[in-house]
Every structure is written in structure tokens, then in C-alpha cells.
Amino acid sequence: MENLNRYLSQMSLTLQQLPREPLADISHAIWETYLRDSTIIVCGNGGSAATASHFACDLAKWTLRPNARRVRALALTDNIPLMTAWSNDASYADVFLEQLITHYRPGDMVFAISGSGNSANVLRAVDWANHCGANTVGITGFDGGKLARLARIALRVDNYVMPQVEDVHSTICHALAVNLGLQIEQSVLEGAAHTAPVLVEVPQRVYLERAIGD
């Protein structure tokens, strides 16, 4: 029990010491990306890959509000066949960069997650995005690594225990997604035109159910 208490106490202290100013800057940049109807593109390795996928899911789903435009979010960690193809045929250092070249459009945000801040494939993607004029965000741990200096907005978790860094990264992403949902909700209540949904033709669910039934 002593080890568990120590872990939780360290987690609590790390969260209390988390710098709020870069967190607010990231939140503002995400909101601006949403207002442009642009995409938040997320990447990371290992546990950070799981966080990247989870974050993109929450951005796309948790933020849904009636009468509001949806959030565009994409995790470069989700297409395993494509990642392994680029890794096998080119280099693992290019697995995010090559996908980014395909998907990036002006106005998009690149949101990179790296505990050490030194993952080569993350750095290559962020560096390319910077040269394209993208708004790049990096959340890191430890001493921040190269990502803390490369990203336009960087948030470093002051902790040197990787599981705890990953825990805080997950909390940061949850906080950002929940906050974005509340911003969208408030904007709808205020009648802001930029939250209006894009009208598209969607088949009625009953037709889909009949097709499956057949």
C-alpha cells in the first residue's frame, strides 16, 4: 500500500504544479482550429500513441453538441497497416511524417505527445508542420527534450517517471476535450454562426437497418 500511496501522492503533486499558461494557450489554439473548421492531427508512440488515439476520439465524440458543427480530429496512430508499411518500406522515423504529408491542410493543428520529447518520428512530423506554417503543440515530460523547443506551444510535465507523465498527459487531453465541448455548447447558446453544422445528405437509419436485415 505504501507504493500505491506514494504513486498517487506524486501524481497529485505533479498535477498541482502543472503550468497553467501553456495549457490555456493550447486550449485557445484548439478553439481557433475549430473555428476555422480545420483538423487537429495527433501523434505519439507507445503509451503516447494510445493517448493520441484516445484524445482524437474524445475530440470527435465527446464534444458533440446539438446544432453545432463537429470537431475534425485525426490520430496518425490508428492506421496500423499504413504505419507498418511506411516503417517497413521507408523508416519508422517517417510513419507520422508521411501520413501528415497526405492529410495536412493549411490551418490544421499538429498535436504531438512524447514523454521524453525526443521521439524521432514525432520530431520529424512537427518540424515539417512548422515549415508548413502549422500551429504545432507538444506535450512532454522529463526535461522536455527536443520537442519542447521545437513545438510552437509546449507544455512540459515536470516529472521523470514515465507512467506518471503518461497519466498527466491523459488528464491534460481529457481537460482540453471537455473544455472544447463546453466552449462549443456556450457558443451555441449564444447563437454564434460559426458553430452551425454542415448540412449533408445522410441515409435514414431505418434504411440501413433494413439492408442489414435482408
N, C-alpha and C positions, 0 to 999 in steps of 0.2 A: 504493500500500500504506500510505502514511503516513496518509491519510484514514481508511482502514479501521481501522488500529490505534488512531487517536485516538477513533473512534466506540466501539469495543469497550472501550477504557480508561475512557471517560466512563460507559458503561453499567455497567461493573463497579463504579466508584466510587459511582454512584447507588444501586445495589443494596446496597452495603455500608452506606450512610448511611440507608437506608430505616428509618423509625422502627418499632420492633417492637411497642410498646404498643398503638397503634391497630389494628395488624394482628391482634394477639391478641384485641382487643375485637370486631373484625369476625368472626373465627373463632368466638368464643363466641356471638355473636348469630346466626350461621348455624346453629350446633348447636341453639340454643334454638328457632329456627324449625322445624328438622327435628323436634325432639321434640314440637312442637305439631301436627305434620302440616300445617303451613302452607306457603305458597308463597313462593319467593324470586323476585321480579319484577325484571328487569334492563332497563336502558335506556341509550342513548348515541347519539351522532351520528358519522357518518363512520367513521374508524378505530375509534372507541369503540363504534359500532354493531356492527362486526364482532367486537370483543372481547365485547360483551354477548351476542351470539348464541353465540359460542364458549363463553363461561362457562356459559350456561344448558344448552348441550349437555353439557358436562363434568359439571355438577352432576347432570343427569338420568341420564347414561350411565356416566361414569367411577366413580361412587360405588356402582354396583350390587354388592351382596354377597348370597350365598345366605342365605335365611331372614331377610332384613332388609326392612323397609318401604322403598319407593322415595322418592327425593327429589323434591319438587314444585318445578319451576323453569320460568319463563316469560320469554322475551325479547320485549319490546314492539317490537323491531326486525324481527321476522320476517314480519309480515303486510304485505307491500308494497301490495296493493290497499287495505287499510284505512288504512294510513299516507297514501297519496296521496289517498284520498277525504277524510279529515279535513283534509289540507293544502289541497286544492282547495276544499272546501266551507266550511271554517271558517278555520283558520290553522295554519301549520306549528308554531307555538308550542303547539298543543293536541294534537299527534299522540300524545304519550305520556299526557297527562292524560286524554284521552277514553277511551283503552284501559284506563287504570288504574281509572277510574270503573266500567267494566264488570267487570273481573276482580278487583279488590281485595276481600279479605275480612279481617275483624279477625284479627290475628295474623300477617298476611303481612309480609314484609320488602320494602322497595323499595331496590334497589341501583343507584345511579346512577354512571355513568362519564363523566367530562368532563376533557379535557386542560386546558382553560382554566379550567374551573369556572364558566363564565358562559353556557352554552347555555340559551337561554330556555325551550325545551320541557322540558329536564331539570329546571330550577329550578321550573317550574310544577307538574310532577308531584311533586317532592319536597315542595314547600310544601303541596300538597293532602294528600299522605300524612301529613305531620306533623300537620295539623289533624285527621286521622282517628285519630291516636294510633299510627301505624305506626312500626316501628323502621326508620329511614332511614339508609342508608350512602352516602357519597360518596367516590369516589377521584378525585383531581385531580392536576394538575401545576402548573407555573409558580408563581404566588403563592397558589394555591388558589381564587381567585375567590370568588364568592358561595356556591358550593356548599359550600366548606369551612366556612362559617359557618352554613349552613342545615341540613346533614345532622346527625343526632344523633351519628353516628360518622363522622369524616372522616379520611382518610389522604392526605396530600399527598406527591407525588413531587417532591423538591427538584431540579428540572431544568427548563430553559427551551427545550429542543429537542424539538419535538412528537414526532418519530419515536421518540426515546428514552423520552419519557414513555409513549407507547403501548406500547413494548416492555416497560417495567416493569409497566404495568397488566396486560398479558397474563401476565407472570410471577406477579404477585400473585394473579390469578384462578386460574391453574394451581395455585399453592401452596394456596389455600383449598379448591379442589375435591379435590385429593389428600388434604389433611388431613381433610376431612369423610369421605372414603371410609375412611380409616384409623380414624377415630373410630367409624364405623358398624361396621366389622369388629371392633374391640375390644369394642364394646358387645354384639355378637352372641356373641362368645366368652365374655363374662361372663354371658350369658343374660338380658340386660335385656329386659323385656316390651315396652318402647316401640318396639323395632325390629322387632316381629313384623309380617309382611306382611299387607296387607289381602287377604282371600280373595275372589276374583271368578271368575265363570264365564268361561273363555276357550276358544273352539273349538280342538279339536286341530289341529295344524299339517297333519296328513295330509288333513283335510277341505278346508282351504284350497288345498292343492296339487292335489287332485282337481278342485276347482272351476276352478282356473286351467287345468288340463289339458283340461277339457271345452271 
